[in-house]
Amino acid sequence: MAYIEPAPIKDKENPLESMMSRFDAAARLLGITEEMYHILKVPARQVIVGLPITMDSGEIKVFEGYRVIHSNILGPAKGGIRFDPGVHLDEVRALAAWMTWKCAVVDIPYGGAKGGIACNPREMSVGEMERLMRQYTVAMLDVFGPDKDIPAPDMGTGPREMAWLMDEYSKAKGMTVNSVVTGKPLVLGGSLGRTEATGRGVTVAALSAMDKLRMNPYRTSAAIQGFGNVGMHAADLLQERGVTVQAISDISGGYYNDRGIDITAAMTYRSANNGSLEGFNGAERISNEELLSLPVDVLVPAAKEDVINQDNAASIQARMIVEGANGPTSASADEIINGKGILVVPDILANAGGVTVSYFEWVQNRIGYKWNLDRINRRADRIMKDAFDRVFETSKKYQVSMRLAAYIVAIDKVASTYKYRGGY
């Protein structure tokens, strides 16, 4: 199964504005200078390219591609490439900034980047997709590099597309450079544990939060909105740790069973049903909106952005929200959620397991030695647990939400590094 880095899609609220509202609040609490504020706010590099591609019909069609490097002060930039009709510059800029903060929160030596091409992969042949990815790679030859900017899969792309990117880049360099990209097939230097990494990180974050609230996993219920790569593995691993997963959902709708859904059966059904839960009979049907307001202990939004907003935030009954997707809670809902006393483990912390194992893949490529799955999982779990503890302690120190605390941890790390490097 292809790993997909969780990322927001264009919806009701501008993702850049949503990210910046949290950034602004954290920057004020941290008391950074105005000069540093503008340094951290403005992306280091923004690239827009036109990509002429010969379609199967013989027609030449021009696609618009983007790559934004928000920061490279901590190390090479890191971030996915998405193929989606709704890709636009503000979204890519928001994603790139989120990656900067995410890497800083989990203390990984990467900066943040993101890329995308405005296209509809569902309407393209494999040959058209390959030509598009290879042309995009050629256009970004002076941007990409194992010490400069390391892409990865995102919405609409996967290991296959990363293999094409690696091959095209390697041809241009005259040698095999597998460390230029992560999320590759295992035979090309991909890492074990990469597929389930984000869902596993969500699970570690959820269990860490349960420990702080003195919740027994075996007496805890959960609802998972989104049963793609992230939500599916989070549901499976939470159930493995004793949590009763009462509800799951995908684009076909929600599925609820107060005694708990058999996640293994749901995963098997989804795999045999073209990646959809449509027709799954292990639970009663509910809507995605109903799932969000269920009286469960843990709510994991793992689908898209802004699913929790000012219109439905008051109806949330969960004791905690663990964000598997990027931006699932709109900025306008923050005050309502915080006022209800709900603990939120924010996106830039909760779903950082994916970039953590991406980092491991890059390290393994650089040293030319593969780690086993047990070592990868142990190290990834430790990084996620340590990051959670740092953010939790920061939230207590500043008396703020976990979301603002995560931004404070990230901004402080990047700003301090910038000053030590003597950047201005």
FIKELUM-801244 format. One record per residue (C-alpha): residue number from 0; x negated, y, z negated. Coordinates in steps of 0.001 Angstrom, whole numbers, plus 500000, padded with zeros to 6 digits. Example, Ala and Ser with C-alpha at 12.3 -4.5 7.8 and 13.67 -1.06 7.14 Angstrom:
@nr->0&east->487700&north->495500&up->492200
@nr->1&east->486330&north->498940&up->492860
This chain:
@nr->0&east->500000&north->500000&up->500000
@nr->1&east->498702&north->503451&up->500873
@nr->2&east->497728&north->505699&up->498008
@nr->3&east->499391&north->509115&up->498222
@nr->4&east->498161&north->511985&up->496129
@nr->5&east->501241&north->513489&up->494483
@nr->6&east->501977&north->516910&up->495803
@nr->7&east->504865&north->519355&up->496018
@nr->8&east->506892&north->519951&up->499136
@nr->9&east->508554&north->523148&up->500276
@nr->10&east->511728&north->523647&up->498291
@nr->11&east->513731&north->526422&up->496613
@nr->12&east->510880&north->528253&up->494925
@nr->13&east->507570&north->529334&up->496408
@nr->14&east->504976&north->526886&up->495021
@nr->15&east->502236&north->529524&up->495031
@nr->16&east->504346&north->531913&up->492974
@nr->17&east->505249&north->529103&up->490559
@nr->18&east->501603&north->528155&up->490062
@nr->19&east->500511&north->531772&up->489681
@nr->20&east->503106&north->532523&up->486994
@nr->21&east->501559&north->529816&up->484787
@nr->22&east->498045&north->530935&up->485697
@nr->23&east->498854&north->534543&up->484759
@nr->24&east->500282&north->533568&up->481370
@nr->25&east->497274&north->531388&up->480510
@nr->26&east->494787&north->534017&up->481686
@nr->27&east->496391&north->536606&up->479393
@nr->28&east->496238&north->534277&up->476386
@nr->29&east->492615&north->533424&up->477133
@nr->30&east->491740&north->537099&up->477526
@nr->31&east->489576&north->536806&up->480625
@nr->32&east->488360&north->539996&up->482267
@nr->33&east->490156&north->541548&up->485205
@nr->34&east->487161&north->540798&up->487416
@nr->35&east->487221&north->537107&up->486472
@nr->36&east->490980&north->537000&up->486968
@nr->37&east->490642&north->538066&up->490593
@nr->38&east->487713&north->535696&up->491181
@nr->39&east->489794&north->532742&up->489994
@nr->40&east->492946&north->533893&up->491766
@nr->41&east->491642&north->534304&up->495313
@nr->42&east->490720&north->531137&up->497300
@nr->43&east->487056&north->530855&up->498251
@nr->44&east->487873&north->529879&up->501829
@nr->45&east->490984&north->529553&up->504004
@nr->46&east->490825&north->527943&up->507436
@nr->47&east->493651&north->527839&up->509995
@nr->48&east->493115&north->525945&up->513241
@nr->49&east->495086&north->525184&up->516391
@nr->50&east->494908&north->521538&up->517416
@nr->51&east->495823&north->520755&up->521046
@nr->52&east->496764&north->517074&up->521351
@nr->53&east->497745&north->515031&up->524400
@nr->54&east->500982&north->513269&up->523496
@nr->55&east->501915&north->509842&up->524853
@nr->56&east->504178&north->511558&up->527386
@nr->57&east->501184&north->513393&up->528854
@nr->58&east->502361&north->516709&up->527414
@nr->59&east->499785&north->518786&up->525512
@nr->60&east->501186&north->519974&up->522202
@nr->61&east->499413&north->522373&up->519815
@nr->62&east->499679&north->521704&up->516079
@nr->63&east->498629&north->524120&up->513331
@nr->64&east->496253&north->522792&up->510691
@nr->65&east->495094&north->524240&up->507376
@nr->66&east->492304&north->523730&up->504877
@nr->67&east->492018&north->525878&up->501765
@nr->68&east->489092&north->525693&up->499366
@nr->69&east->490253&north->527375&up->496194
@nr->70&east->487002&north->526934&up->494265
@nr->71&east->483686&north->525121&up->494518
@nr->72&east->482109&north->526526&up->491373
@nr->73&east->482230&north->523191&up->489498
@nr->74&east->481057&north->521144&up->492475
@nr->75&east->482239&north->520094&up->495944
@nr->76&east->485882&north->520835&up->496657
@nr->77&east->488371&north->517956&up->496476
@nr->78&east->491886&north->517578&up->497792
@nr->79&east->494228&north->515695&up->500082
@nr->80&east->495398&north->516177&up->503655
@nr->81&east->499129&north->516018&up->504290
@nr->82&east->501041&north->515535&up->507518
@nr->83&east->504467&north->517098&up->507070
@nr->84&east->506751&north->519458&up->509059
@nr->85&east->507042&north->521801&up->506062
@nr->86&east->503328&north->522445&up->505609
@nr->87&east->502607&north->526176&up->505285
@nr->88&east->499731&north->528273&up->504004
@nr->89&east->501223&north->529282&up->500631
@nr->90&east->501933&north->525655&up->499811
@nr->91&east->498391&north->524591&up->500712
@nr->92&east->496957&north->527456&up->498669
@nr->93&east->499037&north->526387&up->495650
@nr->94&east->497939&north->522755&up->496058
@nr->95&east->494294&north->523794&up->496288
@nr->96&east->494535&north->525832&up->493090
@nr->97&east->496316&north->522984&up->491311
@nr->98&east->493421&north->520728&up->492285
@nr->99&east->490919&north->523158&up->490772
@nr->100&east->492759&north->523165&up->487451
@nr->101&east->493384&north->519423&up->487559
@nr->102&east->489706&north->518577&up->488054
@nr->103&east->488704&north->521026&up->485322
@nr->104&east->491245&north->519614&up->482844
@nr->105&east->489847&north->516080&up->483157
@nr->106&east->486254&north->517374&up->483264
@nr->107&east->485405&north->516097&up->486750
@nr->108&east->482659&north->518027&up->488648
@nr->109&east->484871&north->519035&up->491555
@nr->110&east->486489&north->522209&up->492755
@nr->111&east->489925&north->522311&up->494316
@nr->112&east->490946&north->522098&up->497967
@nr->113&east->493908&north->520979&up->500048
@nr->114&east->494678&north->520576&up->503719
@nr->115&east->497575&north->519863&up->505978
@nr->116&east->498955&north->519778&up->509482
@nr->117&east->502465&north->520931&up->510342
@nr->118&east->503749&north->517818&up->512126
@nr->119&east->506283&north->515043&up->511690
@nr->120&east->504438&north->511709&up->511479
@nr->121&east->507754&north->509822&up->511612
@nr->122&east->508202&north->511025&up->515177
@nr->123&east->504640&north->510298&up->516307
@nr->124&east->503030&north->507131&up->517611
@nr->125&east->499935&north->505635&up->516006
@nr->126&east->497864&north->506884&up->518950
@nr->127&east->499169&north->510437&up->518578
@nr->128&east->498456&north->510361&up->514844
@nr->129&east->494919&north->509141&up->515459
@nr->130&east->494180&north->511817&up->518055
@nr->131&east->495564&north->514478&up->515732
@nr->132&east->493476&north->513379&up->512745
@nr->133&east->490318&north->513096&up->514817
@nr->134&east->490863&north->516550&up->516348
@nr->135&east->491474&north->517996&up->512896
@nr->136&east->488236&north->516404&up->511679
@nr->137&east->486264&north->517896&up->514569
@nr->138&east->487764&north->521318&up->513807
@nr->139&east->486672&north->520956&up->510156
@nr->140&east->483142&north->519615&up->510691
@nr->141&east->481596&north->522710&up->509127
@nr->142&east->484049&north->522535&up->506198
@nr->143&east->483976&north->518850&up->505240
@nr->144&east->480955&north->517154&up->503716
@nr->145&east->480158&north->514871&up->500736
@nr->146&east->478491&north->517820&up->498985
@nr->147&east->480919&north->520482&up->500262
@nr->148&east->484538&north->519379&up->500623
@nr->149&east->485863&north->515841&up->500214
@nr->150&east->489382&north->515170&up->501563
@nr->151&east->491758&north->512365&up->500588
@nr->152&east->495225&north->511036&up->501516
@nr->153&east->498370&north->512985&up->500766
@nr->154&east->501955&north->513003&up->502016
@nr->155&east->502141&north->511382&up->505445
@nr->156&east->498562&north->510068&up->505408
@nr->157&east->496840&north->507044&up->503902
@nr->158&east->493764&north->504798&up->504118
@nr->159&east->494165&north->504416&up->507896
@nr->160&east->493970&north->508167&up->508483
@nr->161&east->491014&north->508468&up->506112
@nr->162&east->489217&north->505746&up->508090
@nr->163&east->489702&north->507782&up->511292
@nr->164&east->488395&north->510898&up->509541
@nr->165&east->485330&north->509073&up->508216
@nr->166&east->484587&north->507587&up->511621
@nr->167&east->484899&north->510901&up->513485
@nr->168&east->482757&north->512721&up->510922
@nr->169&east->480169&north->509917&up->510983
@nr->170&east->479956&north->510060&up->514788
@nr->171&east->479253&north->513787&up->514629
@nr->172&east->476500&north->513239&up->512025
@nr->173&east->474952&north->510261&up->513826
@nr->174&east->475216&north->507964&up->510796
@nr->175&east->477817&north->506365&up->508552
@nr->176&east->478921&north->508846&up->505876
@nr->177&east->481560&north->507062&up->503815
@nr->178&east->481295&north->509537&up->500912
@nr->179&east->482852&north->512320&up->503021
@nr->180&east->486357&north->511116&up->502147
@nr->181&east->488138&north->509098&up->499456
@nr->182&east->491223&north->506916&up->499667
@nr->183&east->489598&north->504757&up->502350
@nr->184&east->490290&north->501065&up->502960
@nr->185&east->488261&north->498847&up->500626
@nr->186&east->486152&north->497485&up->503502
@nr->187&east->484975&north->501030&up->504317
@nr->188&east->483938&north->501879&up->500772
@nr->189&east->487292&north->502468&up->499128
@nr->190&east->487586&north->501878&up->495408
@nr->191&east->489472&north->499236&up->493505
@nr->192&east->492228&north->500736&up->491375
@nr->193&east->492822&north->503672&up->493710
@nr->194&east->496374&north->502747&up->494710
@nr->195&east->497765&north->502590&up->491177
@nr->196&east->495461&north->505263&up->489700
@nr->197&east->497945&north->508128&up->489461
@nr->198&east->500723&north->505974&up->488023
@nr->199&east->498260&north->504496&up->485553
@nr->200&east->497178&north->507983&up->484489
@nr->201&east->500832&north->508956&up->483969
@nr->202&east->501195&north->505904&up->481723
@nr->203&east->498120&north->506797&up->479657
@nr->204&east->499408&north->510365&up->479269
@nr->205&east->502858&north->509124&up->478230
@nr->206&east->501458&north->506675&up->475671
@nr->207&east->499165&north->509383&up->474274
@nr->208&east->502152&north->511693&up->473857
@nr->209&east->504171&north->508906&up->472205
@nr->210&east->501344&north->508428&up->469733
@nr->211&east->501396&north->512138&up->468817
@nr->212&east->505180&north->511996&up->468290
@nr->213&east->504887&north->508689&up->466391
@nr->214&east->507068&north->506871&up->468909
@nr->215&east->506882&north->503089&up->469138
@nr->216&east->506701&north->502081&up->472844
@nr->217&east->508811&north->498993&up->472100
@nr->218&east->511593&north->501257&up->470848
@nr->219&east->511234&north->503825&up->473625
@nr->220&east->513354&north->504280&up->476744
@nr->221&east->512320&north->505940&up->480001
@nr->222&east->513729&north->507186&up->483294
@nr->223&east->511521&north->507460&up->486368
@nr->224&east->512671&north->509840&up->489101
@nr->225&east->510907&north->508730&up->492275
@nr->226&east->509890&north->505141&up->493039
@nr->227&east->507069&north->505805&up->495442
@nr->228&east->503456&north->505007&up->494738
@nr->229&east->503243&north->507077&up->491533
@nr->230&east->506629&north->506370&up->489979
@nr->231&east->506586&north->502682&up->490838
@nr->232&east->503243&north->501987&up->489188
@nr->233&east->504084&north->504194&up->486198
@nr->234&east->507338&north->502263&up->485705
@nr->235&east->505553&north->498923&up->485998
@nr->236&east->502798&north->499833&up->483547
@nr->237&east->505140&north->501478&up->481039
@nr->238&east->507314&north->498384&up->481032
@nr->239&east->504187&north->496254&up->480587
@nr->240&east->503434&north->498274&up->477427
@nr->241&east->506890&north->497619&up->475998
@nr->242&east->508839&north->500680&up->477177
@nr->243&east->512403&north->499998&up->478359
@nr->244&east->512721&north->501597&up->481791
@nr->245&east->516450&north->502264&up->482023
@nr->246&east->516526&north->504178&up->485304
@nr->247&east->514585&north->504538&up->488547
@nr->248&east->515373&north->506319&up->491803
@nr->249&east->514263&north->507099&up->495316
@nr->250&east->515754&north->508975&up->498251
@nr->251&east->518648&north->506468&up->498350
@nr->252&east->519769&north->507484&up->494836
@nr->253&east->519382&north->506401&up->491235
@nr->254&east->519712&north->502987&up->489578
@nr->255&east->520576&north->502641&up->485867
@nr->256&east->520661&north->499741&up->483422
@nr->257&east->520782&north->500558&up->479697
@nr->258&east->519246&north->497161&up->478880
@nr->259&east->516291&north->497911&up->481138
@nr->260&east->515597&north->497403&up->484825
@nr->261&east->513410&north->494499&up->485949
@nr->262&east->510663&north->496632&up->487536
@nr->263&east->508901&north->493633&up->489084
@nr->264&east->512136&north->492693&up->490842
@nr->265&east->512643&north->496291&up->491977
@nr->266&east->509104&north->496454&up->493383
@nr->267&east->509604&north->493159&up->495229
@nr->268&east->512927&north->494351&up->496630
@nr->269&east->511467&north->497685&up->497745
@nr->270&east->508565&north->495963&up->499508
@nr->271&east->510929&north->493659&up->501404
@nr->272&east->513375&north->496487&up->502220
@nr->273&east->511115&north->498790&up->504222
@nr->274&east->510028&north->500799&up->501170
@nr->275&east->513561&north->501631&up->500009
@nr->276&east->515674&north->500719&up->496962
@nr->277&east->518874&north->501009&up->499035
@nr->278&east->521103&north->498072&up->498113
@nr->279&east->519171&north->497070&up->494958
@nr->280&east->521663&north->495224&up->492730
@nr->281&east->519739&north->495060&up->489464
@nr->282&east->521424&north->498210&up->488139
@nr->283&east->524423&north->500489&up->488593
@nr->284&east->524209&north->503382&up->491039
@nr->285&east->523850&north->506938&up->489756
@nr->286&east->522681&north->510144&up->491408
@nr->287&east->519178&north->511555&up->491121
@nr->288&east->520675&north->514511&up->489263
@nr->289&east->522381&north->512207&up->486745
@nr->290&east->519088&north->510405&up->486155
@nr->291&east->517433&north->513643&up->485047
@nr->292&east->520004&north->514208&up->482285
@nr->293&east->520063&north->510673&up->480842
@nr->294&east->519601&north->510396&up->477034
@nr->295&east->516198&north->508680&up->477302
@nr->296&east->513037&north->509284&up->475304
@nr->297&east->510700&north->509776&up->478268
@nr->298&east->511514&north->511373&up->481613
@nr->299&east->508973&north->510994&up->484429
@nr->300&east->509708&north->513199&up->487461
@nr->301&east->507511&north->511611&up->490125
@nr->302&east->509174&north->512680&up->493352
@nr->303&east->508934&north->516304&up->494449
@nr->304&east->508725&north->519830&up->493112
@nr->305&east->511366&north->521906&up->491359
@nr->306&east->513662&north->518975&up->490541
@nr->307&east->513920&north->520431&up->487030
@nr->308&east->514966&north->524052&up->487387
@nr->309&east->516939&north->526797&up->485688
@nr->310&east->520213&north->525238&up->486865
@nr->311&east->519742&north->521844&up->485214
@nr->312&east->517072&north->522339&up->482525
@nr->313&east->519667&north->522791&up->479779
@nr->314&east->521075&north->519320&up->480503
@nr->315&east->517758&north->517495&up->479973
@nr->316&east->518039&north->515189&up->476950
@nr->317&east->514642&north->513484&up->476985
@nr->318&east->512243&north->513988&up->474067
@nr->319&east->509339&north->514365&up->476472
@nr->320&east->508694&north->514973&up->480168
@nr->321&east->505593&north->513486&up->481790
@nr->322&east->505088&north->515025&up->485219
@nr->323&east->504043&north->512474&up->487818
@nr->324&east->504537&north->514875&up->490731
@nr->325&east->502985&north->518312&up->491123
@nr->326&east->505337&north->521130&up->490230
@nr->327&east->508442&north->519054&up->489352
@nr->328&east->509441&north->521676&up->486791
@nr->329&east->509965&north->525152&up->488202
@nr->330&east->508508&north->528127&up->486380
@nr->331&east->512039&north->529422&up->485799
@nr->332&east->512835&north->526306&up->483738
@nr->333&east->509832&north->526499&up->481408
@nr->334&east->511454&north->528737&up->478802
@nr->335&east->514597&north->526582&up->478660
@nr->336&east->512630&north->523353&up->478293
@nr->337&east->510334&north->524816&up->475641
@nr->338&east->513328&north->526225&up->473768
@nr->339&east->514800&north->522727&up->473521
@nr->340&east->511609&north->521491&up->471864
@nr->341&east->510811&north->519017&up->474632
@nr->342&east->507148&north->518038&up->474876
@nr->343&east->505983&north->518408&up->478482
@nr->344&east->502795&north->516711&up->479655
@nr->345&east->502082&north->518932&up->482674
@nr->346&east->501264&north->517863&up->486190
@nr->347&east->497662&north->519034&up->486175
@nr->348&east->497023&north->516642&up->483277
@nr->349&east->499529&north->513814&up->483693
@nr->350&east->498853&north->512987&up->487346
@nr->351&east->495083&north->513500&up->487297
@nr->352&east->494419&north->509754&up->487324
@nr->353&east->494355&north->509795&up->491119
@nr->354&east->491585&north->512342&up->491458
@nr->355&east->489702&north->510617&up->488636
@nr->356&east->489473&north->507364&up->490588
@nr->357&east->488774&north->509373&up->493756
@nr->358&east->485745&north->510688&up->491904
@nr->359&east->484753&north->507115&up->491038
@nr->360&east->485045&north->506159&up->494718
@nr->361&east->482760&north->509042&up->495699
@nr->362&east->480244&north->508090&up->492993
@nr->363&east->480221&north->504469&up->494152
@nr->364&east->479684&north->505580&up->497760
@nr->365&east->476788&north->507809&up->496714
@nr->366&east->474977&north->505144&up->494708
@nr->367&east->475858&north->502312&up->497104
@nr->368&east->477213&north->500025&up->494395
@nr->369&east->480784&north->498909&up->493696
@nr->370&east->482268&north->498736&up->490210
@nr->371&east->484760&north->496051&up->489203
@nr->372&east->488383&north->496892&up->488440
@nr->373&east->488025&north->496489&up->484687
@nr->374&east->485216&north->499060&up->484537
@nr->375&east->487177&north->501501&up->486701
@nr->376&east->490328&north->501201&up->484583
@nr->377&east->488460&north->501507&up->481283
@nr->378&east->486624&north->504644&up->482411
@nr->379&east->489700&north->506224&up->483963
@nr->380&east->491791&north->505542&up->480847
@nr->381&east->489125&north->507087&up->478633
@nr->382&east->488925&north->510225&up->480771
@nr->383&east->492720&north->510638&up->480719
@nr->384&east->492944&north->510052&up->476952
@nr->385&east->490127&north->512513&up->476209
@nr->386&east->491737&north->515122&up->478465
@nr->387&east->495103&north->514694&up->476750
@nr->388&east->493501&north->515169&up->473331
@nr->389&east->491706&north->518350&up->474477
@nr->390&east->494906&north->519850&up->475821
@nr->391&east->496936&north->518831&up->472769
@nr->392&east->494434&north->520431&up->470392
@nr->393&east->494367&north->523580&up->472529
@nr->394&east->498170&north->523777&up->472388
@nr->395&east->497957&north->523700&up->468591
@nr->396&east->495164&north->526269&up->468482
@nr->397&east->496997&north->528805&up->470640
@nr->398&east->500514&north->527755&up->469548
@nr->399&east->501613&north->527326&up->473158
@nr->400&east->503148&north->524610&up->475321
@nr->401&east->501047&north->521759&up->476659
@nr->402&east->501398&north->523299&up->480131
@nr->403&east->499848&north->526615&up->479155
@nr->404&east->497251&north->524778&up->477068
@nr->405&east->496201&north->522743&up->480139
@nr->406&east->495775&north->525939&up->482155
@nr->407&east->493792&north->527504&up->479303
@nr->408&east->491430&north->524496&up->479181
@nr->409&east->490985&north->524587&up->482971
@nr->410&east->490578&north->528356&up->483362
@nr->411&east->488126&north->528538&up->480462
@nr->412&east->485958&north->525794&up->481994
@nr->413&east->485869&north->527339&up->485469
@nr->414&east->485351&north->530895&up->484188
@nr->415&east->482578&north->529823&up->481809
@nr->416&east->480816&north->527887&up->484563
@nr->417&east->481053&north->530879&up->486864
@nr->418&east->479469&north->533153&up->484260
@nr->419&east->476673&north->530688&up->483484
@nr->420&east->475893&north->530472&up->487188
@nr->421&east->475641&north->534250&up->487348
@nr->422&east->478227&north->534620&up->490055
@nr->423&east->478729&north->538382&up->489769
